[in-house]
Amino acid sequence: MAVNVISASPIDGQVPGTSGLRKKTAAFMRPGYLENFVQSVFDAIGGAEGKTFVVGGDGRFFNTEAIQTILKMAAANGAVKVIVGQNGILSTPAASHLIRLNKTDGGLILSASHNPGGINQDFGLKFNTANGGPAPESVTHEIIRCTAAISQYRIEQSADIDLSAIATLTCGDMLVSIVDPVSDYQDLMQNIFDFDKIRALFASGFTVQFDAMHAVTGPYAHAVLEDCLGAKPGSVVNGVPLPDFGGGHPDPNPVWAKQLMDVMMDEAAPDFGAASDGDGDRNMIVGRGAYVTPSDSLAVLAANATLVPAYAQGLAGVARSMPTSAACDRVADKLGIECFVTPTGWKFFGNLMDAGRTTMCGEESAGTGSDHVREKDGLWAVLMWLNIIAERRLSVDEIMADHWAKYGRNFYSRLDFEAVNAVAANDLMLMLRDSADALTGQQFAGLTVTKAQDYAYTDPIDQSISEHQGIQVWFEGGARAVLRLSGTGTEGATLRIYLEQYAPDAADHGRETQLVLNPVRLAILEIAEVEKRLGRTEPDVTT
């Protein structure tokens, strides 16, 4: 086989964000675009010579073609072995597990997470390091530097690899090990949970509907929930991964998972509902007539963790992203364990887990996980809930009511203003940073500001500093609002506004969420001048 060394130059606009490089699929399909980024990743980590990697993705459009390019480039750059999911499929948590299990030098994961897929939609690629987690900022910054300095890339001149069958093949001098994408992950789940208890729960007549949203988790859910644990056939819906996710938006929230929500809000609903996203790292939990916010889900899982075999000895600590509600803080306080608050992005949890400081982590954007891998894990969260239900024999609604009675309730909602003018959105955030100190004591929509800050984080392990991670505003009466720009979109900017109101009194716990939060919403919209600056009064998505 021959190696081609092809001249390359920096590509305008090819700058990775906090979650790798996400662009429109057509951008990745441009000649040299994918190759530039892959070579920059290899260059940023000191080359691929003698190294081993994991490669796989969520099955979206262009997944298999991109994998073929990555394999040929890994071979040309001297990698000795690449482990690939059969048919190019690997959920993000399964890829993290394979990196850790096989002690590889990292992995390339192909996904745009919860973004839509298809030739006219989104594609993404990110590098995970040897601990199985997303590249930390030091590596990301080096990748960015390399994308701006690239002059050539290397690629093997060879035929495509057949990814359809489990086998060990070669690409040039490099071994390509094609593995079952599910089996090792399923073994990991069996070592964490009491599968016998969950089987008994299903055998008792307990019913579930899991919406895989035509994304990567379908094969995993079929194998674990139906084939292994005995959930009745048909419990997993939309379980076949499709390149365009069936034309849907694979984001597990009440808006995009409306099919599941309609089922679960009916009187004849199954006992338990759940959904996962494009690459399998996010989750949504729903009981019969009872939606569970991701913030509450993290708090409940932390409070009940010792009911699950892997966590029977207790948690070392918990961690949440800053926009996530403070519900888990109250659990940590009662358990006497540390609670860390980090910027948004799973990579910030990696140092804490590697140092043994935290066991369980969560983000308000439907990501929950533990130190079993270094990614959030949608199916893991579902199995945590099922194991807890199997032990407590209470409904989701009953578990939530009991939790709020013990800890109080953090009413919570997120408003997404999507595809807004990026310049205007950045100006809005700059205005808030400049005026944060002056907000204290001022009144907006009847609420008095007690504190406002531009959030910065100092990593307690490596002392690295991450600044400008969002604006927090606190109000009298236990309310908080957060504003930040999201890096997950591919068009314009997405402004996310998070609303929170703590209610310690059980008499208030049954109130409607948006009514409780309306004063906070009105206050923060006024403070941020959203209508004036963005020309918008209503969000695209409210969750």
N, C-alpha and C positions, 0 to 999 in steps of 0.2 A: 504494500500500500504506500501511497505517496502523501506527503504533507504539503499543502499549499500554504504559503505565507503571503497574505493579501494585504496590500496597502490600505490603511484606514485613516480616517480623521474624525475629530469630534463631531457628533451629530447635534445640531441645534435643538435644544429643548429636552435632550436625553439626560435628565437629572433625577436620580432616584429619591424617593421620599422616605418617610419613616417605615413604610411597609414594602420596600423594594421599588421597582420601576413599574408603574401602572400607566398605560396609555391605551388609546384605541387599538383594536386588533390590527387594523390596516397599517398603523405605524410600525408595529412589530414585524409585519409582513414585507415592509420595504427592504430592498436589498441592502445588506450590511447592518441593519438596525439592531436586530437581535444579536448578531455576531459581535458588534462593537461592545454591547453591554456584557455579554458572557466573557469576552476576553478581558474586559476591565475588572470583572470579578476575580478571575484567575490572577491577573496582575496584582490586584489589591491584597491578595492573601499570600503573596510571595511565590506565585506560580502553582501549577498543578502537578509538577514533576513528582512521581512516586506516591501520589496521594489517592485516596479513595473517597468517593462521593455517593450520595443518594440523590436520585432524580425522579420526580413524578409530579403529577398535577391533578387538577379537578375535572379534567375531561372536557373543558370548554373548547370552543372552536380554535384551531391552530395548536392545540396541546401536543398532539403526536408529531406534527411536523417540526415544532420547536424542539422537542426532545431529541429527534434525530440530529438536528444541528448541534445541540449541546453535547451529545455523545461523540460526534466527530471532532468537535473542538476539544473536549476533554482528552480524547486519544492523542490528538495532535500536540497538546500541551504536556503530554507525558504522564497523565493519570494512569494508575495501574489497574483500577477497577471502578466500575460504576454499578450500583444496585438500583434497578428500575422496577417500578410497579408494573405488573402485567397490564398490557394495553395502555401503558403510560399513566395508569391511575394510582394515586396515593392521596389520601386525605392529609391535610397539613399535620394533625397530631400523629397520624401513622408514620409520616415521613420523619417527624421529630423522634419518634420511638426507634425507627430503624437506624437513624444516625447514632443514637445512644447505644442501642443493642449491639451494633456492629463496630462501634468505636471508629467511625469514619471521620474524615477531616471536615465534614460539613455536607451540605446538600443544597441543591437548586430546586426550588418549589415553584411550579408554574400555576399561578392563580391570580385573579383579581378579587379574591375573597367573595364578598357578598354582592359585587357588582354584576350587572347583566352580562351575558356572553353572546357571542355570535360575530359574524364578520363585520357588522356595523356597531358592535358594542365593545366591551373592554377585555383587555388581556393584561397579565402581570407576571413578573418574575422576581423572586427574592432569593437571597443567600442566607442560609442558616449555618451557624458555626458548629464546632465539634460538640458543644454541649446540647445540641438539638434545638437551640433557640434562635430567634431572629438576630441578625448581625447587630452588635452593639454600635453605638454612635461612632466609636473610633474606627471601626471597619467600614461603616457606611460612608464616613467622611473620606476615607482612602479610596473607596470605589468611585465616589464623586470626582476626586482628584484624577483618578485614572481615566474616567470617561472624558475629561477635558484635555488629556495629554496623549491619548492613544494614537499610534502611528501605523499599527499593523495588527492583524489577527491571524491565528493559525487554525487550520481545519483539515481534517483527514479527507483524502479523496477516495471515498469508498461507497459501497452500496448501503442502503438503509438496513437497519437491524429489524428482524421480525420480532415485534413486541407481543404477539398474540399468545404465545405459549411459554410456560415456565421452563426456563433452560439457561444454560451458561454458554454464551457465544463470545465472539471477539470482534472488536472494531480496531483495525490496525493491530498494535501489540497490547491493547487494553482488553481486559475481561469485562463482559457485560452480563451481570447476573439478573435475570428476570424472575421476580418473586411474586408469590401470591400477595396482593396488597392488604388482605384482611387478616390472614392467619396469625401473624406475630402480634398484631394489635389485639386480636381477640384473646390470645393467651395472656396478654398483659391485663386486660379487663378481668379475666377470671382470677388473676392473682390479687386483684384489688377488692372485688365485691364478693358477697355471699350469693353466688348464683343459685344455690339450692333454695335459699329463702325467696329469691325473686321467682324461681320456677313455681314454688308453692303458691306465691301470690297469683300468678297467672292461672294456675290450676284451680284456684278457688273461684274463678269466674271474673277476676279483675280484667278490665279491658283497656286497651291503649290504641291511640292512633298517632303514628309518627309520620310526619310529612317531610320526606327527603328533598322536596322541591326540585326533582329531576337533577339533583346535584350529586356530589361525590359520596355522600354518606349512605346512599341507598344500598349498595352492596354490603356495607358494614352493618346497617340496621337489619337487613334481611337475615344475615348470618347470625348476629348476636340475639336480636329480639325474638325473631320467629323460629329459626332453625335450632338455636341453642337453648333459649330460655322458655320456649313454648308459647309465646304470644300467638293468638290465632292467626292463620293465614289471612292476609289482607290488612293486617295491622299497620304495615308499612305501605304508604301510598306515595305515588310519584317517585318510585324507588329506582328507576332506570336512569342513570346519568345521560344527559343529552348535551350536545355541543352548544345549544342555545338555551339550556335549562327549560325546554318546553315553551320558550317565549316569555317566561316569567322572570321575576326579579328575585334571586335566591337570597333574600335577606330575611331572617326569621324574626319578624315583628308583626304586630297585629294588622298592619296595612298590607304588607306584601304576602303574608301568610293568611290572607283572608279566608281561603278555603277551609283551613284548619279552624280558624276562629269561628266561622259560621257553624261548623260541626260541633265545636265544644260549647257554644253558647245555647245549644238546643237542649230541651229537657231530656231527650233520649241520647245525650252525648256519652261517649266512652268515659271511663273513670279518670283517664289521664291522657293529655295530649302534649305533643312536643314537635319541634321542627329544628332543622339545622340548615346551614347556609352552603354557599357554593363549594368551599373547600373543607367543610366539616369541622371548623373550629368554633363556630358560634351555636347558640341554642336558644330556643324559646320554650318556656314551660307554661302549660295551661291545665287547670283542673276543669271539672264540669262547672261552667259558668264563672270561672275564676282565673283571670290572667295574672301571672306572677311577673313583676318587673325583674330585670336582671339584677338590680341592686338588692332587692329582697331575696332573690334566689341565692345569691352569694351568702347573705346573712343566715338564711335557713340552713344551708349546707354546712356552714361553719359551726352553727349551734348544735347540729345533729351529727357531726362527723364521726364521733366515737361509736356510732351505731354500725359503721362500715368497717369491716375487718382491717383494711390497710391503715385506718386512722384511729384504731381502738385505743392507742396509747395517748391520743390527743394531738393537737396541732402545735407546731413550733411557733407559728405566728400566722397572720393573715395580711393580705395586701390588696389594695384597691387603687384604681386610677382616680385622679383627683375629681373628675366630673361625676363619678359614681357616688350614690348617696352614702351618708354616714351610718347606715343601718348596721353594717358589719363592724363598725367601730364599737358600737354598744355591746355586741356579742364578745368581741375581743376583750373589752374592759371587764365584762362579767367572768370570762374564762381566765383572766389574768395573763393574757399573752400579748405579744407585740402586735400592733396594727400599723402598717406602712401605707403612706399615701404617695403615689408616684404619678408622673405624667402619663398621658394616654400612650399606649404602645406596649405590647407584651414584652418587648426586649428589656424593659425596666424591671420586670419581675425576675429575670434570669439570674442576676447577681445575688438577689436575696435568697432565691431557692438554692443556688449553688453553694452559698455560705451557710445553709441550714437555718436561716433566720425566719423563713416563712414556708408554710406547707401549701396553703390554698390562696388563690388569687382570683380577682374578677374585675371586669370592666362593665360599665353601664351599657355598652354597645353589644350586649348579649354574649360576651366572652367570659367563660368560667373555666378554671382548671386547677391542677395541683402539681406537685413536684414529680409526678409519675412521668411527665414529659416536660418540655420547655416551650409548649404552645398551649393556648386555650384549646378546649376539647369538648365539642358539642355532645357527642354520644356519651362521654364520661359523665357529663352533668346530668343527662337523662338517667343513666344507671345509678348515680348517686341518689337522685330523687326516688327511683323505684326501690332501691335498697332500704332507704329510710321509711318509705311507705310500708314495705314488707315487714319491717320491724315494729312500727308504731300502729299499723292498721287504722290509720286515719286518712281522710280524704285530703286533697290539696287545700281545699277551702278551710278545713278544720286545722290543718297544720299552720296555715297562715294566721288564722284567728288566734291560735295559741301563742304563736310567736309574737304577734303584736301586743297581746295581753302582758307578756313578760318584758318586752323591750320597748314598747311604744311603736308607733308607725311613722315611717318616713314617706309621706306622699311624694311622688316623683314622676316627672315627665320630661321628654326631650322634644324640642322643636327643631326641625331641619329646614333651613332655607337653602334650597339647592340651586346650583348653576347661577349664582348671583355674580354681579360684576366683581372680578377679583380685585381690581384697584380700589373700588368703593369699599369692599369688605375689609381690605387691609387698612384703609384709612380709618374705618370705624374702630378697628382694634387699636390702632395707634392713638386715636382720640381717647379711648378708655384707659390706656396705659398712662397717658399724660395727666388724666383727670382723676385717677383712682384715689389718691390721697385726699383730694378735695371733696369727695363724695360723702365722707363720714359726717353724720349729723344731718344731712339733707333728707328731705322727704319727697317721695315719688309715689303717686297713686295711693297716698295714705300710709305708705310704709316708710319707716325711718331707717336709713343705712347706718349700720353699726361699724362696718369695716369693709374695705375694698382693697384688692391687691392683684398685681400681675404675678401669677404663680411661677416660682422658680424652684427647682429640685436639686438637692445635693445628694448624690448616691452615697448611702452610709457605708458601702463596701469599698468602692474605689475612689470616692470623693469627687467624681466627675460632676459637673454642673450643667443643668439643662434649664435655660431661661425662656421666658415668654411662652409658657405652656397653657395660657388661658387666663381670663379675668374672672376672679371670684368676687361676688358681692353678697354680704350678709345683711340681714334685716332684723329688727326687733321682732321677737315672737318665734324664733327658731326657723326662719326662712333663709334660703340661700339660692342665688342664681349664678350660673357659670356660662361664659361665652368663650368659644374657641373656634378656629377655622380648622376644618377637617382636611386631612391629606389623602382621603380615600377616593375622591372623585377624579374624573378625567376631563371635565369641562368646567370652566369658570371656577368658582369657589363655593364651598358649602359652609354656611354659618350654622353652628349648632348652639342652641341655647338650652341649658338644663335648669329645671326648676325643682326645688325641694322645700318641703314644709314638714317639720317634725311635730307630731301630735302624741304627747304622752298619755293623754286621757282616753281610755277605752271607749268612752261615749262618742268620740269623734271618729273612730276607726272605720265606721261604715259609710262615711260621707263620700260623695262622688269626687274622684281625683281632680278633674279639671276645675270643678267649682272651688275646691280647697286651694288650688294653685293659681286661680285667676288673679288675685291681688299681686302675687309675685310676678306673674307674666306681664301684667300691665306696667308694673314698676320698672322692670328691666327693659321692656321695649321703649319706654320713655327715656331711661338713662342712656341707652345705646343709640337712640335716634334712628331706629331701624327703618321706619317709614320714610323719613327724610333722606337717609343716606342710601338705602337700597330700593326704595320705591315699593316696598312690600309691607303688607299688614298681616298676612297669614302664612304660616309655614307650608311647605309641600308635604311634609310628613310629621305627624304628631304621634309619639309612642309613649 
